[in-house]
Every structure is written in structure tokens, then in C-alpha cells.
Amino acid sequence: MKSILRILPLFSFLLICCQSNELDANTAESLIMKKYKYPAEIDFEVFCNDPVHAERILETGLEERGLVKIMNTREFKDRDKSLIEFTELSKPFLIETTTEEREFKIQKVKVGTKNFDGIIKITVETNDKRMAVAEYIVKYDMNEFGILWPGLPAEKKEKAYFIFSDHGWEILDKKDAELMMFKNVMHK
């Protein structure tokens, strides 16, 4: 029993020492997927009492497709009704709203999905190889309501910043990573 207790710390020490501190694509991908929860929903807030939103939705053709109904004229008796109403066809795209959002007649709509596509490259940022930057691509898959968010690209390059700590590789927030890199440059 005593020999096992002596060997166990030695084995643990060897395991920790032999562990590679180089960031590989699989580790980077799993940390990115975990942190940013891909595939991620892209939502858009529709202000149902806003005439500007009503006009914009009218121009997109969503009413002709049967996804929404727009009240073109509003009488005094209709003052509590929304200018924009969502139909049964739009139910799969509607996101649950809070009490405050319902009070102000705001409806969140799912306009698409943001999917992780792959790592492009991993760059080591420090001499001791404890910081790295992974560039990766995300793709945007838009649905019928995606027309509400014009100009969203089909795919986009993004960066994730990593640091090697006692617990292995960890992903950092961009502003923290940039500050750490700036400090490393200043100390050289």
C-alpha cells in the first residue's frame, strides 16, 4: 500500500510534465464550441407598435408570404392592438418574450443560425507558447425572417484568444487577451 502511495504522486507529476502545452485544432474547436454555444440562434427584435418597423416588414414581403399581418390603418378602437401581428406560419420563428417585452409589444424573432465551420489557423503569440490566437470561420444560415437583417454575410472570420494555465488551455475574452499581449510587447 505504501509503495502505491509513493508511486501515485510520481506518476501524476510525470503526467503533468509530459502534457503538451501546444494548442491543437481539436482543443481550440472544442473550447470555442463550448464557450460560444454553436450553433447559436440569431434573433431580431420587432417593435410591433412601431410604424417604421411595420413599413420595413411590409417592404420585405413577409405579409405576402403569410408570416405577418400589418394593420395599415388604425382607428381609435384599435389603439391597443399591435401594428404587426405574427401568424401561425411564423410560430416556429418566434422566441419567448419577457413580461417587459410584451408590455412594450416587442417580439424577438429567430432570423437564422450561426454555425461554427472550422479553424483556419492557430498562431502562438508569446515566446513561452502560453498564449495563442485561433482564427476560425462561422457561417450564417438565414431563414425567412433573415430578410430583416440585410447585410449579414454568409460567412465571417472570427478570432478566439487562448492562454495556457495550470488547468490547461482556456479561452479568454478579446479585451483581456489584447491587454495581456500589449503588456508582453511593452516588457520586451
Disulfide bonds with the S-S distance in Angstrom:
none
